[in-house]
Amino acid sequence: MSLELSVLLIEDDLHMQLGCVQALQLAGLRVQALGSVEAARPLLAAGFAGVVVTDMRLPGADGLTLVRHCRELDADLPVIMITGHGDVSLAVEAMRSGAYDFIPKPFSPEHLVEVVRRAMEKRRLTLEVLSLRQALALREGVAGKLVGRSPQIEAVRQLVSRVAPSAVDVLIRGETGSGKELVAQALHELSSRRQAPLVALNCGGLPESLLDSELFGHEPGAFTGAQKRRIGKIEHANGGTLFLDEVESMPMAVQIKLLRVLQERQIERLGSNQRIPVDCRVVAASKDDLLQRAQQGSFRSDLYYRLKVVSIDLPPLRERREDIPLLLEHFMLLAASRYGLAVPSVSAVQLHRLMAHPWPGNVRELRNVADCLVLGVRSDVLGAVLDDAAAPETPAGALSLAETVEDFERSLIREELRRQGGNIARSAQALRTPKTTLSDKIRKYGLLDADAGDQPRDPPRT
């Protein structure tokens, strides 16, 4: 994002005004000069794309009045005060009223330009952060949670939108870092339960006794150290949604209790015989194949089928590489807004390398990379992927972002088809993408000759 800012100069002394304008213009800055506060007021509004430089003593309203006016319009708008020798006390008052800085007369053109440049950089950052927050606010609902344009993520969004309004329990399966909790959040926020809490619990790494207490709660004296009543996660989620992450690691004894809760919608706190009705939707997530675990005897099959009323499979990032540019932009917007920094530019070469990266950490790893880019710090991925100091500059008329994504994907599929002798099934397995998805992309990019069967060919150049 590049903002063209300007300087609004209010100075009634024409010689002083001309000198300031020339100094700022020679420094490459845009300037508009006026002779009074009254003339400047119509040009000022919240979000004014620039900074204000004003003399203290003016005909009519003075500079201090303008500082206060700007403060009311936009508290972040920098106003620089030009003061005379006898106006030190007024300059102090102006700073207390919200002025960015003051420049005492006489001053050099270099000093004026230096102060104005600092103020403009501050203003540019403020406006960029505001724009970022507005852009993020437009990404609402399921599209704001599950970002991407790939057929895989679009199918997930449609399924989430379809089942979210109901109270049906949902099982989410996906690799670590693929966004399972984001799906749970979308299911909750699109449901009638969104005013009640979304309660999350990671079942991994908790000993059985602690997990038992975390889920069901306990009464005083239920076990050693239980000095007062504790409300468990299930009871706390009453009226809302309970998200159980890494459910595959839940001990067998706890699985039995959870199954009973799902069937009866009642709980008993540890140390109590009282049954408490609960009304919560359960969204469970697993990185493993629970059916396979059930067949192996490490997960109850009846609990698996009770949780899997609706199943949502999240694809790993390597199977939806076309989403990487949009996800990267989204995460950089979030990071820039959170840290109060500008969004950095990413070259076509860097983007190409990011799309070729295997992303073992999935979307979570990409988000970390976006944070590092915004913060300007290196990481293992950035060091290996984005170090393109020797890469040539992108020439004028280069491919657009969408064309770059398609060009990369086309070449990746074409090369794999060549390696596999045109066999789509083996190519899909090597690329770790569903065969149907690969077939759609092959047709899209014209990579198979209709007259030659499964023989790859280069797409026509346009």
RODO-2510 file (C-alpha; in nm, 4 decimals, decimal comma):
residues 462
     n   res          X          Y          Z
     1     m     0,0000     0,0000     0,0000
     2     s     0,1509     0,3370    -0,1036
     3     l    -0,0049     0,6607     0,0179
     4     e     0,0805     0,9962    -0,1394
     5     l     0,0751     1,2436     0,1455
     6     s     0,0849     1,6225     0,1325
     7     v     0,1727     1,9133     0,3603
     8     l    -0,0880     2,1757     0,4452
     9     l     0,1039     2,4940     0,5349
    10     i    -0,0707     2,7833     0,7121
    11     e     0,1473     3,0956     0,7143
    12     d     0,0331     3,4555     0,6592
    13     d     0,3847     3,6012     0,6039
    14     l     0,4245     3,5628     0,2260
    15     h     0,8055     3,5635     0,2365
    16     m     0,8100     3,2946     0,5087
    17     q     0,5401     3,1011     0,3243
    18     l     0,7360     3,1051    -0,0018
    19     g     1,0572     2,9927     0,1704
    20     c     0,8825     2,6998     0,3422
    21     v     0,7059     2,5931     0,0225
    22     q     1,0296     2,5970    -0,1773
    23     a     1,2183     2,3982     0,0883
    24     l     0,9480     2,1300     0,1040
    25     q     0,9037     2,1100    -0,2738
    26     l     1,2792     2,0761    -0,3282
    27     a     1,2639     1,7811    -0,0893
    28     g     1,0050     1,6190    -0,3166
    29     l     0,7043     1,6891    -0,0942
    30     r     0,3614     1,8083    -0,2076
    31     v     0,2586     2,1363    -0,0431
    32     q    -0,0531     2,3508    -0,0314
    33     a    -0,0092     2,6916     0,1323
    34     l    -0,2823     2,9061     0,2892
    35     g    -0,2818     3,2270     0,4883
    36     s    -0,5355     3,1599     0,7650
    37     v    -0,6920     2,8945     0,9872
    38     e    -1,0329     2,9814     0,8431
    39     a    -0,9130     2,8945     0,4920
    40     a    -0,7586     2,5656     0,6121
    41     r    -1,0538     2,4275     0,8084
    42     p    -1,2636     2,3155     0,5046
    43     l    -0,9683     2,1048     0,3823
    44     l    -0,9257     1,9128     0,7074
    45     a    -1,1170     1,6012     0,8060
    46     a    -1,0625     1,2724     0,9847
    47     g    -0,8201     1,0653     0,7806
    48     f    -0,6594     1,3706     0,6157
    49     a    -0,3793     1,2323     0,3977
    50     g    -0,0978     1,4505     0,5176
    51     v     0,0390     1,6678     0,7945
    52     v    -0,0236     2,0276     0,9006
    53     v     0,2436     2,2947     0,9482
    54     t     0,1132     2,6177     1,1001
    55     d     0,2529     2,9417     1,2362
    56     m     0,1491     3,0261     1,5901
    57     r     0,0463     3,3874     1,5246
    58     l    -0,2043     3,4268     1,2443
    59     p    -0,4802     3,6709     1,1539
    60     g    -0,8090     3,5583     1,3051
    61     a    -0,7815     3,2219     1,4824
    62     d    -0,4267     3,1365     1,5933
    63     g    -0,2228     2,8195     1,5510
    64     l    -0,3179     2,6877     1,8940
    65     t    -0,6837     2,6999     1,7902
    66     l    -0,5947     2,4959     1,4811
    67     v    -0,4095     2,2369     1,6914
    68     r    -0,7173     2,1879     1,9071
    69     h    -0,9443     2,1728     1,6012
    70     c    -0,7271     1,9033     1,4420
    71     r    -0,7203     1,7119     1,7692
    72     e    -1,1016     1,7000     1,7690
    73     l    -1,1157     1,5907     1,4054
    74     d    -0,8409     1,3266     1,4190
    75     a    -0,6312     1,2733     1,7304
    76     d    -0,3552     1,1112     1,5206
    77     l    -0,3184     1,3964     1,2703
    78     p     0,0324     1,5486     1,3166
    79     v     0,0377     1,9273     1,3517
    80     i     0,3759     2,1045     1,3544
    81     m     0,3871     2,4489     1,5123
    82     i     0,6182     2,7315     1,3985
    83     t     0,6882     2,9618     1,6908
    84     g     0,8712     3,2889     1,7532
    85     h     1,1229     3,3665     2,0288
    86     g     0,8589     3,4935     2,2670
    87     d     0,6147     3,2051     2,2142
    88     v     0,7831     2,9300     2,4143
    89     s     0,4984     2,9126     2,6646
    90     l     0,2458     2,8919     2,3793
    91     a     0,4517     2,6149     2,2179
    92     v     0,4397     2,4183     2,5426
    93     e     0,0642     2,4698     2,5568
    94     a     0,0365     2,3515     2,1945
    95     m     0,2261     2,0316     2,2759
    96     r    -0,0078     1,9709     2,5679
    97     s    -0,3016     2,0251     2,3313
    98     g    -0,1745     1,7563     2,0952
    99     a     0,0773     1,9212     1,8595
   100     y     0,3274     1,6765     1,7076
   101     d     0,6284     1,9105     1,7369
   102     f     0,7280     2,2760     1,7213
   103     i     0,9993     2,4594     1,5265
   104     p     1,1313     2,7824     1,6774
   105     k     1,2274     3,0700     1,4463
   106     p     1,4724     3,1134     1,2870
   107     f     1,5153     2,7648     1,1420
   108     s     1,6990     2,6116     0,8485
   109     p     1,5185     2,4565     0,5508
   110     e     1,6862     2,1243     0,6377
   111     h     1,5406     2,1279     0,9884
   112     l     1,1917     2,2005     0,8557
   113     v     1,2151     1,9145     0,6051
   114     e     1,3492     1,6742     0,8690
   115     v     1,0626     1,7397     1,1132
   116     v     0,8011     1,7238     0,8363
   117     r     0,9395     1,3942     0,7023
   118     r     0,9198     1,2351     1,0488
   119     a     0,5619     1,3542     1,0886
   120     m     0,4671     1,2256     0,7428
   121     e     0,6133     0,8818     0,8129
   122     k     0,4112     0,8652     1,1336
   123     r     0,0994     0,9743     0,9452
   124     r     0,1583     0,7237     0,6637
   125     l     0,1853     0,4391     0,9142
   126     t    -0,1287     0,5510     1,0998
   127     l    -0,3339     0,5662     0,7797
   128     e    -0,2009     0,2316     0,6553
   129     v    -0,2912     0,0593     0,9821
   130     l    -0,6392     0,2170     0,9645
   131     s    -0,6790     0,0937     0,6066
   132     l    -0,5642    -0,2543     0,7071
   133     r    -0,8181    -0,2726     0,9871
   134     q    -1,0922    -0,1623     0,7501
   135     a    -0,9878    -0,4281     0,4985
   136     l    -0,9919    -0,6955     0,7675
   137     a    -1,3347    -0,5807     0,8883
   138     l    -1,4733    -0,6517     0,5399
   139     r    -1,3670    -1,0155     0,5693
   140     e    -1,6494    -1,1416     0,7842
   141     g    -1,8147    -1,4730     0,8511
   142     v    -1,6814    -1,7983     0,7177
   143     a    -1,4819    -1,6262     0,4396
   144     g    -1,2918    -1,4290     0,7020
   145     k    -1,2018    -1,7470     0,8911
   146     l    -1,1344    -1,9850     0,6039
   147     v    -0,9406    -1,7804     0,3509
   148     g    -0,8733    -1,9109     0,0016
   149     r    -1,0099    -1,9631    -0,3480
   150     s    -0,9164    -2,3275    -0,4072
   151     p    -1,1936    -2,5803    -0,4763
   152     q    -1,0951    -2,7671    -0,1577
   153     i    -1,1377    -2,4729     0,0786
   154     e    -1,4510    -2,3575    -0,1049
   155     a    -1,6037    -2,6999    -0,0424
   156     v    -1,5156    -2,6688     0,3279
   157     r    -1,6745    -2,3218     0,3443
   158     q    -1,9942    -2,4467     0,1831
   159     l    -2,0182    -2,7416     0,4213
   160     v    -1,9559    -2,5176     0,7238
   161     s    -2,2215    -2,2719     0,6091
   162     r    -2,4676    -2,5556     0,5543
   163     v    -2,4300    -2,7302     0,8917
   164     a    -2,3441    -2,4346     1,1194
   165     p    -2,7060    -2,3263     1,1902
   166     s    -2,7984    -2,6730     1,3200
   167     a    -2,7026    -2,8239     1,6564
   168     v    -2,5369    -3,1276     1,4976
   169     d    -2,2032    -3,2438     1,6409
   170     v    -1,9084    -3,2207     1,4011
   171     l    -1,5774    -3,4047     1,3617
   172     i    -1,2936    -3,2136     1,1942
   173     r    -0,9938    -3,3990     1,0589
   174     g    -0,6752    -3,2301     0,9433
   175     e    -0,3026    -3,2142     0,9919
   176     t    -0,1491    -3,0051     1,2689
   177     g    -0,1669    -2,6370     1,1781
   178     s    -0,4249    -2,6793     0,9015
   179     g    -0,6861    -2,4595     1,0737
   180     k    -0,9155    -2,6971     1,2623
   181     e    -0,9838    -2,4452     1,5386
   182     l    -1,0744    -2,1822     1,2772
   183     v    -1,3382    -2,4195     1,1415
   184     a    -1,4728    -2,4656     1,4942
   185     q    -1,4874    -2,0874     1,5384
   186     a    -1,6720    -2,0469     1,2079
   187     l    -1,9227    -2,3171     1,3045
   188     h    -1,9862    -2,1390     1,6336
   189     e    -2,0084    -1,7854     1,4947
   190     l    -2,2508    -1,8859     1,2196
   191     s    -2,4807    -2,0673     1,4636
   192     s    -2,7579    -1,9461     1,6917
   193     r    -2,5208    -2,0255     1,9828
   194     r    -2,2788    -1,7435     1,8987
   195     q    -2,3919    -1,5321     2,1984
   196     a    -2,2883    -1,8163     2,4333
   197     p    -1,9245    -1,9163     2,4870
   198     l    -1,7047    -2,1225     2,2595
   199     v    -1,5071    -2,3338     2,5068
   200     a    -1,1891    -2,5003     2,3788
   201     l    -0,9933    -2,7832     2,5399
   202     n    -0,6850    -2,9565     2,4031
   203     c    -0,7053    -3,3198     2,5114
   204     g    -0,3421    -3,3900     2,4311
   205     g    -0,0823    -3,3986     2,7065
   206     l    -0,3280    -3,3886     2,9991
   207     p    -0,3190    -3,6803     3,2453
   208     e    -0,6446    -3,8707     3,2796
   209     s    -0,7289    -3,7343     3,6243
   210     l    -0,6773    -3,3733     3,5172
   211     l    -0,8663    -3,4186     3,1899
   212     d    -1,1543    -3,5724     3,3838
   213     s    -1,1749    -3,2672     3,6081
   214     e    -1,1305    -3,0239     3,3193
   215     l    -1,4194    -3,1780     3,1270
   216     f    -1,6707    -3,2633     3,3986
   217     g    -1,5707    -3,0409     3,6912
   218     h    -1,5544    -3,1533     4,0539
   219     e    -1,6961    -3,0940     4,3989
   220     p    -1,4901    -2,9990     4,7078
   221     g    -1,3088    -3,3042     4,8458
   222     a    -1,3543    -3,5110     4,5290
   223     f    -0,9811    -3,5812     4,5358
   224     t    -0,6706    -3,4582     4,7144
   225     g    -0,6318    -3,0866     4,6536
   226     a    -0,9926    -3,0305     4,5458
   227     q    -1,0711    -2,7554     4,7956
   228     k    -1,3592    -2,5897     4,6136
   229     r    -1,6127    -2,6616     4,3425
   230     r    -1,4913    -2,6376     3,9840
   231     i    -1,7185    -2,5996     3,6819
   232     g    -1,5943    -2,8207     3,3983
   233     k    -1,5603    -2,7260     3,0318
   234     i    -1,8754    -2,9111     2,9280
   235     e    -2,0897    -2,7314     3,1854
   236     h    -1,9230    -2,3986     3,1063
   237     a    -2,0112    -2,4463     2,7376
   238     n    -2,3826    -2,4838     2,8211
   239     g    -2,5795    -2,3039     2,5498
   240     g    -2,2659    -2,2698     2,3364
   241     t    -2,0045    -2,4862     2,1683
   242     l    -1,7441    -2,7231     2,3146
   243     f    -1,4331    -2,7662     2,0982
   244     l    -1,2256    -3,0754     2,1798
   245     d    -0,8911    -3,0655     2,0005
   246     e    -0,6648    -3,3702     1,9641
   247     v    -0,9554    -3,5905     2,0718
   248     e    -0,7582    -3,8949     1,9522
   249     s    -0,5385    -3,8651     2,2636
   250     m    -0,8324    -3,8874     2,5082
   251     p    -0,7897    -4,1804     2,7540
   252     m    -1,0329    -4,4688     2,7114
   253     a    -1,1998    -4,4143     3,0505
   254     v    -1,2717    -4,0514     2,9643
   255     q    -1,4025    -4,1550     2,6219
   256     i    -1,6661    -4,3685     2,7951
   257     k    -1,7818    -4,0725     3,0066
   258     l    -1,7876    -3,8398     2,7065
   259     l    -1,9965    -4,0898     2,5110
   260     r    -2,2509    -4,0950     2,7911
   261     v    -2,2671    -3,7151     2,7914
   262     l    -2,3226    -3,7071     2,4155
   263     q    -2,6029    -3,9611     2,4440
   264     e    -2,7785    -3,8239     2,7531
   265     r    -2,6729    -3,4561     2,7497
   266     q    -2,6141    -3,4718     3,1239
   267     i    -2,2983    -3,4611     3,3351
   268     e    -2,1980    -3,5531     3,6890
   269     r    -1,9206    -3,3538     3,8518
   270     l    -1,6488    -3,5639     4,0134
   271     g    -1,7492    -3,6351     4,3715
   272     s    -2,1202    -3,5770     4,3045
   273     n    -2,4191    -3,7951     4,2194
   274     q    -2,6276    -3,5050     4,0915
   275     r    -2,6986    -3,5057     3,7190
   276     i    -2,6796    -3,1677     3,5530
   277     p    -2,8445    -3,1119     3,2107
   278     v    -2,6192    -2,9532     2,9511
   279     d    -2,6983    -2,8186     2,6072
   280     c    -2,3815    -2,7714     2,4093
   281     r    -2,2721    -2,8530     2,0610
   282     v    -1,9578    -3,0673     2,0468
   283     v    -1,6996    -3,0045     1,7766
   284     a    -1,4122    -3,2523     1,7941
   285     a    -1,0874    -3,2355     1,5986
   286     s    -0,8232    -3,4940     1,5245
   287     k    -0,5046    -3,5111     1,3214
   288     d    -0,5413    -3,8909     1,2977
   289     d    -0,7841    -4,1229     1,1229
   290     l    -1,0181    -4,2080     1,4122
   291     l    -1,1797    -4,4948     1,2216
   292     q    -0,8393    -4,6559     1,1814
   293     r    -0,7690    -4,5973     1,5503
   294     a    -1,1045    -4,7549     1,6356
   295     q    -1,0170    -5,0591     1,4274
   296     q    -0,6850    -5,0805     1,6121
   297     g    -0,8642    -5,0587     1,9475
   298     s    -0,7134    -4,7281     2,0651
   299     f    -1,0350    -4,5291     2,0164
   300     r    -1,3930    -4,6359     2,0890
   301     s    -1,5830    -4,7006     1,7681
   302     d    -1,9168    -4,6002     1,9263
   303     l    -1,7686    -4,2622     2,0262
   304     y    -1,6244    -4,2210     1,6783
   305     y    -1,9638    -4,2700     1,5141
   306     r    -2,1318    -4,0484     1,7743
   307     l    -1,8879    -3,7649     1,7059
   308     k    -1,8903    -3,8148     1,3301
   309     v    -2,2462    -3,7069     1,2590
   310     v    -2,0931    -3,4578     1,0162
   311     s    -1,7284    -3,4877     0,9118
   312     i    -1,5151    -3,2050     0,7713
   313     d    -1,1783    -3,2890     0,6150
   314     l    -0,9323    -2,9990     0,6009
   315     p    -0,6755    -3,0240     0,3219
   316     p    -0,3109    -2,9504     0,4064
   317     l    -0,1633    -2,6338     0,2597
   318     r     0,0481    -2,8282     0,0073
   319     e    -0,2756    -2,9511    -0,1546
   320     r    -0,4101    -2,6000    -0,2046
   321     r    -0,1023    -2,4018    -0,3012
   322     e    -0,3099    -2,1572    -0,5048
   323     d    -0,4385    -2,0214    -0,1724
   324     i    -0,0901    -1,9234    -0,0495
   325     p    -0,0838    -1,5690    -0,2001
   326     l    -0,4249    -1,4794    -0,0549
   327     l    -0,3440    -1,6382     0,2832
   328     l    -0,0088    -1,4584     0,2970
   329     e    -0,1769    -1,1251     0,2233
   330     h    -0,4423    -1,1947     0,4893
   331     f    -0,1871    -1,2868     0,7556
   332     m     0,0328    -0,9867     0,6730
   333     l    -0,2717    -0,7607     0,7099
   334     l    -0,3395    -0,9142     1,0509
   335     a     0,0234    -0,8804     1,1591
   336     a     0,0556    -0,5244     1,0336
   337     s    -0,2596    -0,4242     1,2202
   338     r    -0,1484    -0,6030     1,5373
   339     y     0,2068    -0,4631     1,5436
   340     g     0,1302    -0,1199     1,4007
   341     l     0,3627    -0,1697     1,1028
   342     a     0,3368    -0,1461     0,7252
   343     v     0,2697    -0,4424     0,4978
   344     p     0,5930    -0,5363     0,3159
   345     s     0,6065    -0,6125    -0,0540
   346     v     0,6721    -0,9680    -0,1729
   347     s     0,8321    -1,0134    -0,5153
   348     a     0,7143    -1,2607    -0,7778
   349     v     1,0328    -1,4657    -0,7220
   350     q     0,9699    -1,4813    -0,3476
   351     l     0,6049    -1,5758    -0,3986
   352     h     0,7062    -1,8486    -0,6422
   353     r     0,9425    -1,9956    -0,3814
   354     l     0,6820    -1,9725    -0,1089
   355     m     0,4399    -2,1688    -0,3244
   356     a     0,7043    -2,4369    -0,3841
   357     h     0,7776    -2,4778    -0,0119
   358     p     0,6336    -2,8041     0,1344
   359     w     0,4778    -2,6308     0,4402
   360     p     0,4974    -2,9151     0,6931
   361     g     0,3473    -2,6792     0,9519
   362     n     0,0620    -2,5888     0,7164
   363     v    -0,1296    -2,2622     0,7578
   364     r     0,0174    -2,2015     1,1032
   365     e     0,3685    -2,2056     0,9556
   366     l     0,2634    -1,9623     0,6817
   367     r     0,1196    -1,7278     0,9425
   368     n     0,4518    -1,7314     1,1289
   369     v     0,6284    -1,6407     0,8040
   370     a     0,3852    -1,3508     0,7511
   371     d     0,4567    -1,2227     1,1030
   372     c     0,8321    -1,2398     1,0399
   373     l     0,7930    -1,0549     0,7095
   374     v     0,5999    -0,7711     0,8727
   375     l     0,8441    -0,7527     1,1656
   376     g     1,1415    -0,7623     0,9302
   377     v     1,3063    -1,0587     1,1029
   378     r     1,4483    -1,3781     0,9548
   379     s     1,3265    -1,7307     1,0133
   380     d     1,4299    -2,0725     0,8856
   381     v     1,1681    -2,0599     0,6122
   382     l     1,2468    -1,7001     0,5171
   383     g     1,6174    -1,7765     0,5033
   384     a     1,5643    -2,0749     0,2744
   385     v     1,2739    -1,9469     0,0684
   386     l     1,2902    -1,5688     0,0444
   387     d     1,6612    -1,5053     0,0048
   388     d     1,6531    -1,3775    -0,3520
   389     a     1,9225    -1,1120    -0,3305
   390     a     2,0692    -1,2434    -0,6549
   391     a     1,7332    -1,2761    -0,8274
   392     p     1,6681    -1,0371    -1,1180
   393     e     1,4140    -0,7610    -1,0809
   394     t     1,0676    -0,8377    -1,2138
   395     p     1,0508    -0,6780    -1,5600
   396     a     0,7826    -0,4347    -1,6663
   397     g     0,4743    -0,6115    -1,7969
   398     a     0,5416    -0,9167    -1,5804
   399     l     0,2688    -1,1597    -1,4853
   400     s     0,0038    -1,0508    -1,2387
   401     l    -0,0334    -1,2258    -0,9055
   402     a    -0,3070    -1,4568    -1,0332
   403     e    -0,1065    -1,5339    -1,3486
   404     t     0,2042    -1,6053    -1,1401
   405     v     0,0091    -1,8539    -0,9286
   406     e    -0,1341    -2,0279    -1,2334
   407     d     0,2011    -2,0317    -1,4139
   408     f     0,3688    -2,1977    -1,1158
   409     e     0,0920    -2,4542    -1,0703
   410     r     0,0866    -2,5339    -1,4412
   411     s     0,4617    -2,5953    -1,4524
   412     l     0,4526    -2,8042    -1,1339
   413     i     0,1779    -3,0334    -1,2691
   414     r     0,3370    -3,0544    -1,6137
   415     e     0,6725    -3,1653    -1,4756
   416     e     0,5138    -3,4277    -1,2497
   417     l     0,3079    -3,5664    -1,5390
   418     r     0,6277    -3,5994    -1,7398
   419     r     0,8005    -3,7835    -1,4564
   420     q     0,5062    -4,0201    -1,4216
   421     g     0,4680    -4,0821    -1,7945
   422     g     0,1299    -3,9061    -1,8024
   423     n    -0,0212    -4,1281    -1,5314
   424     i    -0,2693    -3,9068    -1,3446
   425     a    -0,3129    -4,1384    -1,0450
   426     r     0,0611    -4,1587    -0,9764
   427     s     0,0994    -3,7839    -1,0360
   428     a    -0,1807    -3,7090    -0,7900
   429     q    -0,0136    -3,9313    -0,5320
   430     a     0,3244    -3,7614    -0,5847
   431     l     0,1710    -3,4146    -0,5622
   432     r    -0,0343    -3,5211    -0,2588
   433     t    -0,3585    -3,3957    -0,4070
   434     p    -0,6866    -3,5786    -0,4825
   435     k    -0,7015    -3,7321    -0,8273
   436     t    -1,0266    -3,5508    -0,9114
   437     t    -0,8714    -3,2153    -0,8194
   438     l    -0,5645    -3,2869    -1,0309
   439     s    -0,7826    -3,3920    -1,3261
   440     d    -0,9743    -3,0643    -1,3027
   441     k    -0,6503    -2,8654    -1,3054
   442     i    -0,5102    -3,0682    -1,5965
   443     r    -0,8191    -2,9807    -1,8005
   444     k    -0,8011    -2,6186    -1,6850
   445     y    -0,4401    -2,5785    -1,7990
   446     g    -0,4755    -2,7906    -2,1138
   447     l    -0,1981    -3,0281    -2,0114
   448     l    -0,3348    -3,3429    -2,1779
   449     d    -0,3803    -3,3887    -2,5489
   450     a    -0,7317    -3,5164    -2,6132
   451     d    -0,6057    -3,7117    -2,9145
   452     a    -0,3082    -3,8683    -2,7383
   453     g    -0,4762    -4,0073    -2,4259
   454     d    -0,2798    -3,9548    -2,1079
   455     q     0,0148    -3,7925    -2,2824
   456     p     0,1194    -3,4552    -2,1362
   457     r     0,1682    -3,1607    -2,3614
   458     d     0,2644    -2,8003    -2,3055
   459     p    -0,0233    -2,5516    -2,2963
   460     p    -0,0478    -2,3076    -2,5836
   461     r     0,1369    -1,9832    -2,5261
   462     t    -0,0629    -1,6646    -2,5339
***
